[in-house]
Amino acid sequence: MRHLLVICVFVLAGAGKMTAQDLDFATADGGWEPGALSKTYTGIGSPATNVTVVITGTTSGFQANQPNDNANGLGQNMNFTSNAQCITTTITFSPGVSNVSFLIRDVDRGALAADGSGSYNYVDQVTITGQNGATVLTPAIGAPSVAGANTVVGNVITGANNNVAPVNAISFSGVVTQVVIQYCNGPNVIANPGTQGVTIGDISWEAAPLPVRLVSFRGFPGKDRIVLSWETVFEENSERFEVERSRDALSFERIGQQPAAGTTHRRQLYTFTDEHPQPGTNYYRLRQVDFDGRFEKTKPIAVQYSPDGTYWNAYFAAPQVIVAETSEPNPDFRVISVAGLPLLSRVEKMDQNRYHLHLLPTSNRLIILQLLTKNGLISKKILNTF
């Protein structure tokens, strides 16, 4: 019987330009309650993202009804009683988002103190960090909109001119799960600073790519089994792949699972053997599960299985290794390039019907695999995706 092999090739990740999202502190999810120290904005953008904002530190220094939203973002007007006091704003995205950007407004400094000490009434200083899970991220910070209004060193903005209300653009590239903004006084400030304030601008981002890029999912019928193979080129916080099977492509049951690689930017190849396939068409799909419980399902593939049929399947398992499965007794394999050059180095028998074909080094990606049987020569072309 001739076997039908359906190969599904797809990417479980956003491609091309992502859709811009936006958190407006004043209008999203009812806005910010004046004087509140935390809020979770739910269902922002598409896909829906929850954004939790928590403010800690010397919160007793906030002026009346502060912090509060305004036309420019989340205002934080302070009356610090010590030049060592700070306010920390932690913004958490669930799930993580990509390419976060926002503005920081009004990082400047006050006038010289009247006591002749050479100190200033206040010096705004803002330090910005980010995270992608446990990975620390450093933002790109633009120069102030008013020349000389503040200085930017690394991820720190320090006021350098008097009451000029500058704007600095902040941006993170890649996936971001958290942004931390610490607001303190910089150097040369009197012991009891005057009133001061900054504003965290509304936040924009792009939908983050899904945590796994799955580039292929294949099924190969064998003797008394079906071997599934799938390949990823990027994984982030991926815990496992659950393998599901169906007879009608509608109702699926889990038949096993494979541990995932966690976080990796390298190519990963996975296999799973269904040792009890049903005669006829078997439908399979993968359920990829993250460590945080999020999951994605692939589209199903269909593999025909006949317990008594003759089969002949092959696929690349490594850059120079082809896995070949056949019910042909004592198979005679040949591997050549499209130009006819021999590429087979040696054949390694793994079990009764499974072989590893080790190849000579070659730059050819399209390989011709041949099997010599009593009924003649059978050929098939295989693309090396490694």
C-alpha positions in Angstrom: 0.0 0.0 0.0 1.3 3.5 -0.8 1.6 5.6 2.3 0.5 9.3 2.5 2.8 11.6 4.3 1.6 15.1 5.0 4.3 17.5 6.0 3.2 20.6 7.9 5.7 23.5 7.9 4.8 26.6 9.8 6.1 29.2 12.3 4.5 29.7 15.7 5.8 33.2 16.1 4.9 36.6 14.8 6.6 37.5 11.5 7.1 40.9 10.0 5.9 44.0 11.6 4.0 43.6 14.8 0.9 45.6 15.7 1.6 48.6 18.0 -0.1 48.6 21.4 -0.5 51.4 23.8 -1.2 52.0 27.5 -2.7 55.4 28.3 -2.5 55.9 32.0 -5.5 58.3 32.0 -7.9 56.4 29.8 -7.1 52.7 29.9 -9.2 50.5 32.2 -10.8 53.5 34.0 -7.5 55.5 34.4 -5.3 55.9 37.5 -7.0 56.7 40.8 -5.4 59.8 42.3 -3.0 58.9 45.1 -3.1 55.2 44.4 0.2 53.3 44.6 -0.7 50.4 42.3 -3.0 49.4 39.5 -3.4 46.6 37.0 -4.5 47.6 33.6 -6.2 44.5 32.1 -6.7 43.4 28.5 -4.6 46.1 26.9 -4.0 45.7 23.1 -4.1 42.5 21.0 -3.2 40.0 22.1 -4.5 41.1 25.4 -1.8 42.1 27.9 -2.1 42.9 31.6 0.1 45.7 32.8 0.7 46.0 36.6 2.2 49.2 38.0 3.4 49.2 41.6 5.0 52.2 43.3 7.3 51.8 46.3 9.9 53.7 48.3 9.3 57.0 50.2 5.7 57.2 49.1 4.9 59.5 52.1 6.7 62.3 50.1 4.0 62.4 47.4 2.1 65.7 47.2 -1.7 65.7 47.5 -3.5 63.4 45.0 -0.1 62.1 43.7 0.8 60.0 41.8 -1.9 60.8 39.2 -2.5 60.6 35.5 -2.4 63.6 33.3 -2.3 64.5 29.7 1.3 63.4 29.4 1.3 60.2 31.4 1.7 59.2 35.1 2.8 62.3 37.1 4.9 61.9 40.3 5.2 65.2 42.2 7.3 64.8 45.4 8.4 66.7 48.4 11.3 64.6 49.6 12.5 65.5 53.1 15.9 63.9 52.5 18.2 63.9 49.5 18.6 60.1 49.9 14.9 59.3 49.5 13.7 57.5 46.3 10.5 56.3 44.5 10.5 53.1 42.5 7.9 52.4 39.8 7.8 48.7 38.7 5.8 48.0 35.5 5.2 44.3 34.7 3.8 43.0 31.5 1.9 39.7 31.4 2.6 38.1 29.0 5.8 39.8 27.9 5.7 42.3 25.1 8.2 43.5 22.5 10.0 46.8 21.8 8.7 48.9 24.7 9.0 52.7 24.4 7.8 55.7 26.4 8.9 59.2 27.4 10.3 60.5 30.6 9.4 64.2 31.1 10.8 67.0 33.2 14.1 65.5 34.5 15.9 68.8 35.4 17.2 70.5 38.5 16.3 73.4 40.7 18.0 76.6 41.4 21.1 77.0 43.7 20.2 77.0 47.3 20.2 80.4 49.1 22.5 79.3 51.8 25.6 79.7 49.5 26.6 76.1 49.9 26.8 75.5 46.1 24.1 72.8 46.4 20.8 72.8 44.5 17.3 72.8 45.8 16.8 69.5 43.9 18.4 67.4 41.1 16.1 65.0 39.4 17.7 61.7 38.7 16.0 58.8 37.0 17.5 55.3 36.6 15.8 52.9 34.2 16.2 49.1 33.9 14.3 46.3 32.3 14.0 42.6 32.4 13.1 39.7 30.1 12.5 37.0 32.7 15.8 36.8 34.6 17.7 38.6 31.9 18.5 42.2 32.7 17.9 44.7 29.8 19.4 48.1 29.3 17.3 50.8 27.5 18.3 53.2 24.8 17.8 56.7 26.2 17.6 59.7 23.8 19.1 63.1 24.4 16.8 65.7 26.1 14.5 67.7 24.0 16.0 70.9 25.5 19.7 70.9 24.9 21.7 70.8 28.2 18.6 70.2 30.3 20.0 66.9 31.6 22.7 64.4 31.0 22.4 60.7 30.0 25.0 58.3 31.2 24.2 54.6 30.5 20.7 54.1 31.9 20.7 57.2 34.2 19.3 60.6 33.4 20.4 63.5 35.7 19.0 67.0 35.7 21.5 69.7 34.7 19.5 72.8 34.1 16.9 74.8 35.9 13.1 74.3 35.4 13.2 73.6 31.6 10.9 70.6 31.4 12.8 68.4 28.9 11.6 65.1 27.4 13.8 62.0 27.0 12.7 59.0 24.8 13.2 55.6 26.3 13.2 52.3 24.3 13.9 48.6 24.8 14.5 46.2 21.9 13.3 42.6 22.1 11.0 41.0 24.6 10.3 42.8 27.9 8.6 41.4 30.9 9.3 44.3 33.4 10.5 47.9 33.5 11.8 49.5 36.7 12.0 53.3 37.0 13.7 54.7 40.1 13.3 58.4 40.8 15.8 60.0 43.3 17.9 63.1 43.8 21.3 63.3 42.1 24.5 64.9 43.5 24.9 68.3 45.2 21.4 68.6 46.7 20.5 70.3 50.0 19.6 68.0 52.9 15.9 68.9 52.6 15.1 69.3 48.9 12.3 71.4 47.5 9.3 70.1 45.6 10.1 68.3 42.4 8.5 66.0 40.0 8.7 63.8 36.8 6.2 62.2 34.5 6.3 58.7 33.1 4.8 58.9 29.6 2.2 56.5 28.2 3.8 53.2 27.1 3.8 51.7 23.6 4.9 48.2 22.6 4.5 45.6 20.0 3.0 42.2 20.4 5.8 39.8 21.5 6.6 36.8 19.4 5.3 33.5 20.7 7.9 31.7 22.8 8.6 28.9 20.3 9.3 29.0 16.5 8.4 25.6 15.2 9.5 25.3 11.6 8.5 21.7 10.8 6.3 18.9 12.1 6.3 15.5 10.2 5.1 12.0 10.6 6.6 8.8 9.2 4.9 5.4 9.2 7.1 2.5 10.2 6.7 -1.2 11.2 4.2 -1.3 14.0 4.6 2.4 14.7 4.6 6.0 13.5 7.6 8.2 14.2 6.8 12.0 14.7 9.6 14.5 14.2 9.5 18.3 14.8 12.1 21.0 14.7 12.4 24.5 16.4 14.9 27.3 15.8 14.0 29.4 18.8 12.5 28.6 22.2 11.9 30.8 25.2 10.7 29.4 28.6 9.4 26.3 26.8 8.7 23.5 29.3 7.4 20.6 27.2 5.7 19.4 24.0 2.6 17.3 24.5 1.7 14.9 21.6 -2.0 14.5 20.8 -3.7 12.0 18.5 -7.1 11.8 16.8 -9.0 9.6 14.4 -11.2 12.4 13.1 -9.0 15.6 13.5 -11.6 16.9 15.9 -11.3 15.1 19.2 -7.7 14.7 20.4 -6.2 12.7 23.3 -2.7 13.1 24.7 -0.5 10.0 24.0 2.8 11.3 25.4 5.1 14.3 25.9 8.7 15.4 25.4 10.7 17.8 27.5 11.5 21.1 25.7 14.8 22.9 25.7 13.7 25.8 27.9 15.3 28.9 26.3 17.6 28.5 23.3 18.3 30.2 20.0 19.7 27.1 18.5 18.1 24.5 16.3 16.4 21.7 18.2 15.2 18.4 16.7 12.6 16.3 18.6 11.2 12.8 17.9 8.3 10.8 19.4 7.3 7.3 18.6 3.6 6.3 18.6 3.9 2.5 19.2 0.2 1.9 18.9 -1.1 3.7 15.8 -4.5 2.9 14.4 -4.9 1.4 10.9 -5.8 4.1 8.5 -5.4 7.8 9.0 -3.9 9.0 12.3 -4.0 12.7 13.0 -1.4 14.3 15.3 -0.8 17.7 16.8 1.6 19.2 19.3 0.6 21.2 22.4 3.6 23.4 23.4 3.5 24.4 27.0 5.5 27.2 28.7 6.8 27.2 32.3 4.1 29.8 33.1 1.3 27.5 31.8 0.7 29.3 28.5 0.3 27.0 25.5 -0.1 26.9 21.8 -1.4 24.1 19.6 -0.1 23.2 16.1 -2.3 22.4 13.1 -2.8 18.6 12.8 -0.9 16.5 10.4 -2.3 13.2 8.9 -0.3 10.0 8.5 -1.6 6.9 6.9 -0.7 3.6 8.6 -1.1 0.0 7.4 0.1 -2.8 9.7 1.0 -5.1 6.7 2.1 -2.5 4.2 5.5 -1.9 2.8 7.0 1.4 3.9 10.0 3.5 3.0 10.7 6.8 4.8 13.7 9.0 5.5 14.6 12.4 7.0 17.6 14.3 8.2 18.3 13.9 11.9 21.6 15.9 11.8 23.6 17.8 9.2 25.3 14.6 7.9 22.9 11.9 9.2 19.8 10.6 7.4 17.4 8.3 9.3 15.9 5.7 7.0 13.1 3.3 7.8 12.0 0.5 5.5 10.4 -2.9 5.7 12.6 -4.0 2.8 14.9 -6.9 4.1 18.6 -6.3 3.7 18.2 -2.9 2.0 20.9 -1.5 -0.3 21.1 2.3 0.2 22.7 4.8 -2.1 23.0 8.6 -1.5 24.0 10.9 -4.3 24.0 14.6 -5.0 21.8 16.1 -7.8 25.0 16.0 -9.9 25.3 12.2 -9.3 28.3 12.4 -6.9 28.2 9.6 -4.2 27.7 11.0 -0.7 27.2 7.9 1.5 30.0 7.2 4.0 28.6 4.3 6.0 25.3 2.6 7.0 24.6 2.0 10.7 21.8 -0.4 11.5 19.8 0.8 14.5 17.2 -1.9 14.7 15.4 -4.3 12.4 13.9 -1.6 10.2 15.8 1.6 11.1 19.1 2.8 9.7 21.4 5.8 10.1 23.0 6.8 6.8 26.2 8.8 7.5 27.2 11.2 4.7 30.4 12.7 3.5 30.7 16.5 4.0 28.8 18.4 1.2 27.5 21.8 0.5 24.5 20.4 -1.3 21.2 20.7 0.5 19.1 18.7 -1.9 20.0 15.0 -1.6 18.8 12.0 -3.6 18.3 8.9 -1.6 18.0 5.5 -3.4 16.9 2.1 -2.2 17.7 -0.9 -4.4 15.0 -3.6 -4.0 14.2 -6.9 -5.8 11.7 -4.9 -7.8 14.1 -2.2 -8.9 15.5 1.1 -7.7 13.3 3.5 -5.6 14.5 7.1 -5.3 13.3 10.1 -3.3 14.7 13.6 -2.8 15.4 15.0 0.7 16.1 18.6 1.7 18.7 19.1 4.3 17.4 22.0 6.5 20.3 22.0 9.0 
